[in-house]
Amino acid sequence: MSILKTVTPVTHDLGSFEVRRAIPSPECRMVGPFVFVDQFGPAQLALGEGMDVRPHPHINLATVTWLFEGAIDHRDSLGTFSTIHPGTVNLMTAGSGIVHSERSPASERMAGPKLYGMQTWLALPEGREEIAPAFEAVSDLPVIDGGGAQARIVMGSLWGSRAATTCYAETIYAEIVLAAGGAIPIEAEADERAVMLVGGEASLDGQVLKLYDLVVLRPGDAMTLRSENGGRAMLLGGEAFTSRRYVWWNFVSSDRERIEQAKADWREGRFGKVPGDEEEFIPLPEVPKTVSYP
């Protein structure tokens, strides 16, 4: 059996759209550097509505935003403003600390925003957790096309090509779109790998994938992803981390005390402000939870 485990995500109904969280979960804490995996949509919001994630902090991680449909305005305490579109990866490195907001652009609200994509967090490796915050948006990504499949490499090296996106640990991340009858090999190089079907239908070596389940693969096993009628999937993973990462709200660290410090810093207003989005913020929650939504 090439599938080690199957993680059925917890679904959070936010009224206008659904968010499905596969990691962290009791069954799976990490896959490679991926310490957090959310899938949201597809959704069509009403006219005038939008996603409004108010300014909130992160430490010791990098966030990766990838869209299939729609657009999101990203602002952060470095002064960055970037509108995320499908085909462009937004990588925000929190390192020693950053604050950001994510909101639907005004142009999207006028038409009724579409929301469909992935929000993932990468734990930073030991010795690099406190690096300087940074941001990059990369749109010139390698595309592998053939066999009725098109794969866009978001991060790392796959199928003989490498994305320009910064990797702090060995990372693989790709979107795979399969036409009817399409197939693509799933390479076996990474320490840890997982596949999530996010649209349509597909199978791995004859094992049918359930929509939105995260399927963790056995290391070293070469497999083929196929679709009879067409589908969309994400491949993710990378090097296995040997030390544990703790997750509390929007904070990730190998050091529990560092998380306590970040909690105090946010409570006391010691993080930076987000230029252009300074009026609102998400307060520190009373009880531990992971990530904030509107």
Order of alpha helices (4+ residues) and beta strands (2+ residues): beta-beta-beta-beta-beta-beta-beta-beta-beta-beta-alpha-beta-beta-beta-beta-beta-beta-beta-beta-beta-beta-beta-beta-beta-beta-beta-beta-alpha
